[in-house]
């Protein structure tokens, strides 16, 4: 009997959905004694090492887990389920791991390879040994070189901490390695009955489902019958290649709201106006809510077309309590049942009070969405408020830098801090909606937001003009005296793991991403940035992914992902076309799902035609 261990943090619904989609059944572990009758055990989770191990020990699972593993029965761990096997983690000094795998887990070094931390996206897991094939990881991926990387199997990673590959220490355990920047780490381990992955197979599309299928159908037993052969020299595998295998992500965004009949629809507007124009009207905002499809159906379509992630933004959630917003929770639940790539949900992830007076913290709201199937939550207006409070607590002026605030300035009470502490920074996205404020040349030197002032490029429509980017809340309806650099650095300081960077001025224009804004923020933070607003054709994705120098002496870099909404909904641009153009230009991309084609969704595991 297969059992799933849900230790109380992170999204496990998607894994449960994956197992059922593959035709297997399971039971949830409800007490340590359940492990006595389990014939196979799966330990998944997204979260932080300290809270995860504390939860295991407080509930009595740590000793039962150790006894189960020692019994020789099949064990599979995912993410935290792999990191917990090690002796310790720098994420939680003084907290002991299970000690099954030698060594400790440490944070990525952002200085090595000029990379963002956390690693968030699709990367290659390269097999070191022949037994990897028994776990659905093809040996052909062991080849190296930039041309080969684009043909390799990609899996989804989202983590700030990793176990660096040490050949002498991990000789009996190392199954696959992955390179991020200049660091080579263990992306999966296997010895006897234990198999574990740092990547998320339940979020890795067809490739991930194949890994799960192989393990569920006896991969460990089959591997035990084989004499293991090394596919590459163990020492050579520890040396980084010229480039890692991280892909550029193409993200589909669905703005979800109720229409006038009360149905949830995907909508999109120009300059945040989502209503059709009435006949003969000179301005918008007077017709029906623009309806571009049903959210679950569209998310399934994008999964089949090869989207690397899907984002749901509940754009009217600020008008109601999120935990009472059951239709949106149902959207996430239904999407997670058939869409096996990462899902982010935003809108209303904040402290709230039910109509009956019951209060809920931001973490409780996030808990509900993670349980529904979300992998990340997106915070918007509340992040602006939190950074303003951070500045005030640090005694900073308008021009102050929240990134330099002392530790005492962190209250621990903001939603970003609460969710990040429980689930890790990788689970928290902050959606930023900056707006241009034009200034005269004479104002620039003494301007309180000089750090955010940019000048229009020569030959562009904005040549000679200068402006700064102010923070907005409530979907761009209100501005605050906070510039985009302060906001970006502030949310990173509070614990956000990714920034979704929108542009109110470019939204719906189809003229391309606001590269001046994107470069400004990209240079200001060390966490991943998703570019949004303005895409009108495939070339715009190539433009925004072109490298830029982050800082003197650093390797060129660019944003990790780019997002579009309306052009995908209306099929003015297809995800397949974007990825084909990226590949032709030499960018590493994941193209497994796109091979099925949107019209052949039934052939893709987990997708309904």
N, C-alpha and C positions, 0 to 999 in steps of 0.2 A: 504494500500500500504506500503510495506516494504521499508525503506530508509536506506542507509549506509552513515554514516558520515565519510568522509575522510578529516582529518584536515591538511593533508600535510606532514606527517612523518610516516615512517614505511611501512611494507609490508601489503597491503590490498588486493592484487590480489588473494592470496590463499583463503582468506575468501570468496571473490566473487565467486571463482571457487567452493568452498565447497557448497555454497548456490545453485548454478546452478546444481551441481551434485545431490543435494537432491531434485531437481524438483521444485525449487522456483525461483521467479523472484524478482527484486528489482530495485530501482532507486538510483542514487547518489544524496546526498544533495549538491546542488549548491549555496544555499543562505539560510539565517536564515528563510525566509518565507516558505521554503519547509517543515519545521517542523510542520507548521500549518495543512498541509494536510496528514502528515504521520499517518498511523494507527499502525505502529510498527517501532522502531528505533534501529539500531545496531551501536555501537560506538567502533570500534576496534583500534588497533595500537600498534606498538613497538616504543618506544621513551623515551625521558626524560620528567619529570613532568613539569619543568619550560617552555621549548619551547612549549610543548603541550598546557598548559593553556594560555600562551601568544598568541599563534596562535588562540585559541578559542575566546579570548577576542578581539583581534585585528580585527577578521573577523565578530564579532557580534554574535557568536554562544553561548556564555556562558549564556546570559539571555534567549535566545530561548530554550536552553537545559533545563534550570531550569523550564521554563514554560511548556515545553513538559512533563517532569517528573511529575510535579505537576498535570497535566491533568488526570493522571491515565492510560495513554496508555502504552503498553508494551515497556520496554527499556531493552536492553542487552548491557553490556560493557565488553570489553576484554582487559586485561592488563592495558594499560593507561586508557582505557575506564572504568575500575574499580577504579584505583587509583585516577582518577580525581574526583570521587564522594566524597572523604574524605575531611576533612577540610583543611589539609595542608600536605606537604611532606618535610622531611629533605633534599631531593635532591635539593630543591629550596627554601631555607629560605626566608621568606617574601612574597612568592607567595601563594595566597589563592586558595584552591580547590573549588569545587562546594558546599561543605558543606551539601551534602545529607546524607552521612553516618558519624556518629560521630567518632572522633579520627583522628590520623595523621599517615602518612606512614613514616617509618624509614628504615635505611639501616640494612641489616643483620649484626650481630656481628660475625666476623670471629673467635673470640676467643671462642665462644660457640659451642662446638661440633667439633672443629678443622676442619672446613669446608672451602671450597673455596667460594669466592664471585666474581661474581654472581653465584646464583644457576642456573645451566644449565643442563637440562635433564628431565628425566621422574620420576615423583613422584606420590604418592597416595593422592587423595582427599577423606577424610573420612567424610561421611555425619553425621551431628549432629541431623538432623530433618527428619521427614518422607516426607516432601514436596520435598526433593532432588530427589526422584524417578520421579517426574513430569518433571525434567530437565535432564533425561537420566543418572543419577548417581545412581547406584544400592546401596540399603541399606546394602547389604551383606558386602560391603567394610568397614562397621563400625567396624568390628572385628579387634582385635589387635594381636600382637605376630608375631615373625619372620617367622613362617611357613605360617601364613595367609597372610602376606605381599606379598609373592611371587604369591599369587592367586588373589590379588586385582587389580582393574582397575587403570591403570597409565595414567597420562596426562602430556603433555609437558610444562615445565616451563622454562623461561629464564628471570631472573630479579635479580637486586641487592637490591631493596627496597621492603618492605612488610608491611602490617598492622598486627601487633602482635594481637593475639586473646586475648581479655579481656572480660570474661564472663559477667560482670556487664554492661559494656559499649555496648557490641555488642549482647546482648541477643535477640533483635528483628531482627537482621540482619544476624547473623552467620548461614550459610547453610552447608559449609564444611570447615574443617581445614586440613592443611598439616604440617608435621614436616620436618624441615631441620636442621641437626645437633641437637642441644638441643632447637631449637626455634619452637614454634607452631604459625602459622599465618593463617589468613583468606585466603583460596584459592577460595572461592566463597561466595557471599552474596545474600540474597533475602528478600525483604519486599514489599508486595503489588505488584505493577507492575514492580518493579525494580529487575533485575537479572544481576549479573556480575561475571566474573571469572578472577582470576589472571593467570591461565593457558591458553594456546592457544588451544581451541577445533579444530580450522582449521588445526593444526599441530599435533594433537593427534590421528591420524589414525582412526580406526573404533570407538574407544571409544569417541573421540572428535566429529566425525560426528553424533553420536547418541545424544550427548548433543545439538548440533545445531538443529538436526531434532526435538527433543522434544520441544525446545523453539519455533521454527518456526511453529509447529503444535499446539500451544496453551498451552504450559506448564504453563505459568503464570495464565491463566484463570482457568485451571484445579486445580492448587494449591490453588487458591482463594476459591474454593468450599470445601476444606478439612480443618478439624480442625487439626492443626499442632501438632504432637507428637514429643517429644525429644527422640531420639534413645539412647543417652548416657547422663550421668550426665554432665551438662555444665561446672561445676568446674573441674571435673575429666578430661574432654577433653582438658583443658588448660595445663595439666601436660604432659611433654614429655615422650614418651616411651623409652625403652632401646635403640632402633635404629630407625632411620627414614626410609622412604620407597624409597629413591632415588636409582635408578637402575644404573648398569654399562651399558654404551652405547656402542653398536657395530655399527661402522660407515663404510659405503661403500664409497670409493673414486674413482672418475672417472677422469683420466687425459685425457683431450680433446685437440686435435689439428687437423689441416688440414693435410690430406695425400697429396701425390704428384698429385692427381687428383682434389684437392680442396675441398673434402668432409670432414666434421667434423667426426672424429672417436674417440673412446676410445682406448687408447694405454697404454702400460706399457713397461718399459725396465729394464735392469740390469744396475745398476750404472748410471741411467739417460740416457741410450742409448736406443732409442725407435725404432730403425730400425732392421729389420731382417738381419741375416748374409747371404751374397751371397754364393752360392754353392762353396765349396772349400776354402772359406775365413777363415783366422785364427782370425780375429777380426770383431766386429760389425761395424755399421755405414755406410754400403755400400749398403744395400738392401732397400726394400720398408718399409714404416712406418708400424709398427706392428698394425694390426687392430683387436681389440677384441670385436667390436660391436658398435652399434649406441648409443649415450649418452642417449637419451630419453627412448629408449626401455630398456636399462640396468637399468636405474633409476626406471622404473616401475617394473622390475623384483625384484629389491632389496626391494622395498616397499612391494611387495607381500610376500617376504621371511621373512620380519620382521626387516629390517634394521631400526635402531633408528634415523639415519640421513643419508643424502646423500650429498657428497661434489663434486662439479665440479671444477677442476683446469684447467684453460686455459693455457697450458704450452708453448704456443707460443705468448701469448698476448703482451709480452714486445717488440715485433717487429712492433706493429701497435697501433694506437690510439684506446683505448677501446670503446669509444662512436661510432666509425665507424665500430666496430666489431659486426655488426648486427647478424650474425649467432649465436654467443654465447648468445646474448640476447634472440634470438628465442629459443635456447635450454632451457634456464631457464623458459621462458614463457610456453613452451609446457610441461615441466616436472611439473611445478607448477599446471597445469590443472588437473593432475591425481595422483600426489604423495603428500599425505597429512601427511608428516613428514618434519622436518626442512631441508631446502636446504641452503648450503653455496656455494658461488662462489668466486673463487680467480683467480688472473692473470690479471695484468693491472689495478688494483684499485689504481690509482695514478693520479696526475695532468698530463694533456696531452694537446696537441695542434692539432687540426684538420688540414688536408692538406691545408684548405683555411685560416689557421691562427687563427681560433677561439680557444681561450684557455678554458680549463675546469679544475676546481679544483677537487681534489680527492673526495670531498663530492658530486659534481655533477655526477661523474662517479658512485659512490655508489648509489646515488638517482636512476639512470637508472636501476641498477640491482635490487634494492629493488622494484621498480615499476614493474619490469619484473616477480617478484615472489621470489627473494632470501630473506632469513631471516637473514643471516649473510654474511659479506664480509670478505675475507681473504687477508691480505697484506703480501708481502714477502720481496723482496729486498729493497723496500722503507723503511721498518722498520729498516733495518741495517743502512741505511744512516741517518735516523732520530735519532737513538741512538748515533751514532758517533757525530752528531751535538749537541746533548744534552750534551755529555761529554765535548765537546769543549766549549760550552756556560758556563758550570759550572766550567771551568778552571781545569778540572780533568786530571790526567795523564792517561797513557795507562791502569794502574791498578785501575783507579777510578771507583766508583760505582754510576751509574746513578740514582739508587733508592734513594740516599741521596742528590741528587741535590736540590738546593733551588727552591722555586716556581718561582723566577725570571728567572730560566733557561728554563722554558717552554715558547715557542714562540707562541703556538696556531696555528701555520701555517702548521704543519704536517698533513698528511692525517688521521693518527690515532686520533689526537686531534679533528680535524674537525668533523669526522664521529661520534666519541664517544660523543661529546658534543650535537650533534643533535639527535642521536638515542639511546644513552646510551652505556656504555662499552660492554654490552652483544651482541651488533651488530657487534663488531670488533674482528676478529680472526687474530692472527699473525702466519704465517707459517714460522718456523725456520728450516734451513737446515745446521746443524753443521757437521763438518768434523774433524776427529782425526788428531792431530799433535803430533808425538811421541817425547819424551824427554829423556835424560839420567838422571839417578838417581842423579848425581851431580848437575844438573841444577834446581831441583825442588824447593829448599828453596828460591832461589833468582829469580825465574821465575816471570815475570810480570803478568802472568795469572795463578798463583798458585792456585787460588780459583777454577779453572776449571780442575785441574789435578786429574786424577783417576788412579787406578792401577788395572790391570787385576786380576780377581778372581783366587784363588788357584784352581788348577786342570783344569782350562780352557785353551784354546788355546793361551790366552793372558797372562798367568801367568808370573809374573815378569816384564812385560812391563808397562810403564807409558805414559800417553798422556793427552793433553788438547784438548778441542773442540773449533775450530775457527769458526767464522761466515762466511757464504758464500752468494753470490748473484748470480743472473742470473742462477738459477737452479743448483747451485753448481759449476758453471764454474770458478768463481773467489772467492778468499778469502779476508777477511779484518782482520785487527789487532784488533779484538774484540772477547772476549770469550763468550761462551753460557750463562754463568751466568749474565754477563753484559748485554747481549742482552735481556734475559728474564726479568730481573729486569727493564731494560730501557723501554721496551714496556708496562709493567704494569704501570710504572710511567707516560707514555704518555697517558694511558687510554684504553689500550687493555683489553678485557674481557675474552679472552681464547687464549691458545697457542696450535698450531698444531705442534708437535715436531717430525720432520723427522730425519732420520739418513742416511747420504750418504753412510757410510761404511756398513750398514746393508741392505740397499735397495735391494730387489730382491734376497737376499741370502737364505731366508726361514729357518734361524737358530734361529729365535725368536727376540723379541724386544731388543734393547740395554738398558738393565736395569740400567747400571751404568750411562748412559746419562740421562735416565728418572728420576732416583732418585735424581741426581744432580739438575736438573731443578725443580722437584717437591718440593724439600726442599727450593728452592730459591724464590718462588713466592707464592702469595695467591690467584691466579686466576686458573680456571680449566685448566687441561693439557690433551691433546689428544695424546696418544702414537701412533707412526706411524713407518713403515719400519721394515721388517724382519719377519712378521708372515708367518708361513708355515704350521701350524696345529692348531687345536682348543686348544690344551694344552698351546700354547703360549699366548693366551688370558688369561687363568687362571693364568699363571705365572706373567704377567704384572699387574694383578689386585690384587695380593697378597699384603696385607698391609705392609707398612714400617713406622717406627717412623719418623714423620716430624720434631719434635724438642723435647727437654727434657720436660717432663711433659704433652705432647700433646697426644691425642688419636691416634692410628694407622690410617693411611690413605693410599691412593694410587691414581693413576691417575683416572680421572672420565670416560674416554672413551678410546677405542682403535680402530684403523683404519686399514683397509687392502684394497688392490686393486687387484693386479694380481691374487692372489689365489682365490678371489671371482669370478673374471671374468672368469677364466678357470675352475671354479667349483672344484678345488682341495680341497677347504674347503667351506662348506656351512654355511651360517649365522644360519640356524636352528641348525646345529650341534654345533656351538659355543655356542648358547644360551642354548641348552640342557646340555652341559658340565658345563656351568656356574651355571645353576640351580642345577644340581646334586652336585656341590661343595659348595652350600649354598649361592651363590651370588644372590642378588635380580636382577631380569631381567624382561623385558617386553616381553611377548610372545603371545600377542593377534593376531597379523597379521600372525604369523607363523602357527597358527592353520589352516589357509586356505590352506597353501602349495603353492609353486610357480606354480604348475600345475593347481591350481584352482583360478587363479587370478581374474577371472570374478566374483567370489563369494565375493570378497572383495570390499566394496564400494570405488569407485574412481579409480579402477584399471582396465585397459583393458587387456583382455586375449591375 
